[in-house]
Each structure stands twice: as C-alpha cells, then as structure tokens.
Amino acid sequence: MSMTKIIGILLIVAGVLGLIYGGFSYTKETHSAKLGPLAISVQERETVLVPVIASVGAIVLGVFLIVAGRNK
C-alpha cells in the first residue's frame, strides 16, 4: 500500500470523525498552589470545534488522493 493511499484513508477517517463529533475537548491545568501539605489546582475544560467545511474538505482530499494513487 502506497503512502498516498494511507494518507488518503487517514484524511477520510479524520473527516468522518469531524462530522460525527464536531470537535473535541481536553482538560488543562491552569493554576496550582501549594500551601504546606495542602495542594490546590484549577483545571479548565477546553473545547475545540472542527468546522464542517474542514471535515468535508478532508474527506474530499482523501478520496482524491486514493483515486490519484490508483491511476498511477
């Protein structure tokens, strides 16, 4: 399997996941304080939204790479 096909498949999978989930969230630690034996930390949940056009573009590009790799 050529590298072009692998990248095409990965782009299609990423695009489909972007359409299904619409984004992803992660937690990051922003502040922490330690007062003797007491430790305090603040965690914030960040959300990254994936635009629909980016997901569709990834799918289209992935299909194009697979088709272009097949024609060689």
SEGU-254357 format. One record per residue: residue number from 1; residue in three letters; x, y, z of N, C-alpha, C, O in turn. Coordinates in steps of 0.05 Angstrom, whole numbers. Atoms other than C-alpha are relative to their C-alpha. Example, Ala and Ser with C-alpha at 12.3 -4.5 7.8 and 13.67 -1.06 7.14 Angstrom:
! SEGU-254357
 num residu    nc1    nc2    nc3   cac1   cac2   cac3    cc1    cc2    cc3    oc1    oc2    oc3
   1    ala     18    -24      0    246    -90    156     18     24      0     39     24     13
   2    ser    -16    -24     -1    273    -21    143    -15     22     14     -5     44     18
***
This chain:
! SEGU-254357
 num residu    nc1    nc2    nc3   cac1   cac2   cac3    cc1    cc2    cc3    oc1    oc2    oc3
   1    met     17    -24      0      0      0      0     18     25      0     37     27     16
   2    ser    -17    -24      2     29     67    -20     -7     20     22    -28     20     34
   3    met      3    -21    -20     38    126     26    -23     18     -6    -36     29     12
   4    thr     22    -17      9    -12    166    -15    -27    -11      9    -44      3     18
   5    lys     25     13     -8    -67    116     -1     -4      1     30    -26      5     40
   6    ile      2      0    -29    -51    113     73     -8     28     10    -26     31     27
   7    ile      7    -27     -8    -54    189     79    -29      6     -8    -44     19      7
   8    gly     28     -4      9   -119    189     39    -20    -13     19    -40     -1     26
   9    ile     18     14    -19   -151    138     85     -1     14     27    -22     17     39
  10    leu     -1    -14    -25   -128    176    147    -16     26     -2    -30     34     17
  11    leu     16    -25      3   -158    241    119    -30     -6     -1    -46      9     11
  12    ile     28      7      0   -224    206    105    -10     -6     28    -32      2     35
  13    val      8      7    -27   -227    177    175     -2     25     17    -21     28     33
  14    ala      0    -24    -16   -209    244    206    -24     18     -8    -37     30     10
  15    gly     23    -16      9   -262    279    164    -27    -11     10    -44      4     18
  16    val     24     13    -10   -316    229    183     -3      4     30    -25     11     39
  17    leu      1     -5    -29   -298    235    256     -7     29      7    -22     35     26
  18    gly      7    -29     -4   -301    311    250    -29      5     -5    -41     22      9
  19    leu     29     -4      6   -371    307    220    -17    -13     23    -37     -1     31
  20    ile     16     14    -20   -395    257    273      1     15     27    -20     21     39
  21    tyr     -4    -12    -26   -366    291    335     -1     30      0     -9     42     20
  22    gly      1    -29      2   -360    363    312     22     14     16     23     39     16
  23    gly    -22    -12    -15   -299    375    356      9    -19     22      1    -42     24
  24    phe    -10     16    -22   -262    350    417      6     18     24     10     42     20
  25    ser     -5    -15    -25   -250    372    489     24    -12     14     30    -36     12
  26    tyr    -22      9    -16   -190    368    534      1     17     25    -10     39     26
  27    thr     -2    -14    -26   -173    389    605     29      9      4     48     -7      0
  28    lys    -27    -10     -6   -114    433    622      0     13     27    -19     25     36
  29    glu     -3    -12    -27    -88    454    689     11     28     -3     32     32    -16
  30    thr     -8    -28      4    -83    529    694     14     12     24     33     27     21
  31    his    -12    -12    -24    -67    548    766      4    -22     20    -12    -41     23
  32    ser     -4     18    -22    -38    510    823     15     15     23     31     32     18
  33    ala    -12    -12    -23    -18    529    893      5    -22     21    -11    -40     24
  34    lys     -6     20    -20     16    490    948      6     15     26     25     31     27
  35    leu     -3    -12    -26      8    513   1020      5    -22     20    -13    -33     31
  36    gly     -7     21    -19     46    465   1064    -10    -27    -11     -4    -34    -34
  37    pro     10     26      9     11    397   1059    -25      2    -18    -34    -18    -29
  38    leu     24     -5     16    -49    428   1022      7      9    -28     22     28    -31
  39    ala     -5     -8     28    -47    430    946    -26      6    -13    -46     -9    -11
  40    ile     24     -9     13    -98    467    905      7      3    -30     27     16    -37
  41    ser     -4     -3     29   -104    463    829    -27      6    -13    -47     -4     -5
  42    val     23     -6     16   -153    491    779      3    -11    -28     24     -7    -41
  43    gln     -1     12     27   -169    453    716    -23     13    -17    -45     16     -7
  44    glu     20    -12     19   -205    484    656     -4    -20    -23     15    -32    -33
  45    arg      6     17     22   -240    444    603     -2     17    -25    -18     36    -27
  46    glu     -1    -15     25   -224    470    533    -14    -17    -22    -11    -41    -22
  47    thr     13     13     22   -266    453    472     10     12    -27     10     36    -30
  48    val     -9     -8     26   -240    455    401    -22     -9    -20    -26    -33    -22
  49    leu     21      7     19   -295    457    348     13     -3    -28     29     14    -36
  50    val    -10      5     27   -279    428    279    -22      9    -19    -44     -1    -19
  51    pro     20     -9     19   -315    466    224     -8    -22    -20      8    -39    -28
  52    val     11     20     19   -359    425    177     15      1    -26     21    -20    -38
  53    ile    -14     -3     26   -323    452    116     28    -13      1     37    -24    -19
  54    ala    -26     13     -2   -256    427    143     -3    -31     -1     13    -45    -13
  55    ser      5     29      1   -285    357    154     -7     -9    -28      4    -29    -37
  56    val      7      7     28   -316    355     84     25      3    -18     29    -14    -35
  57    gly    -24     -4     16   -251    382     55     20    -23      4     32    -32    -15
  58    ala    -18     22     -6   -211    327     89    -10    -26    -14      6    -41    -25
  59    ile     11     23     13   -258    274     61      5      2    -30     13    -18    -43
  60    val     -4     -4     29   -255    303    -10     30     -4     -7     36    -17    -27
  61    leu    -28      3      6   -179    308     -7      9    -29      3     26    -39    -13
  62    gly     -6     28     -4   -174    237     20     -8    -17    -24      7    -34    -33
  63    val     10     14     23   -217    210    -37     17      6    -24     24    -12    -40
  64    phe    -17     -8     22   -176    250    -87     27    -14      1     37    -24    -20
  65    leu    -26     13     -3   -110    221    -60     -2    -30     -7     15    -42    -19
  66    ile      3     28      6   -137    150    -64     -4     -5    -29      7    -23    -41
  67    val      5      3     29   -163    158   -135     25      7    -16     31     -7    -35
  68    ala    -24     -8     14   -100    194   -157     22    -22      3     37    -27    -16
  69    gly    -20     21     -4    -57    138   -127     -7    -25    -16     11    -40    -23
  70    arg      9     24     15    -98     85   -163      6      4    -30     11    -16    -44
  71    asn     -5     -5     28    -87    118   -231     29     -1     -9     35     -1    -33
  72    lys    -29      1      7    -11    115   -228      8    -27    -11     31    -31    -17
***
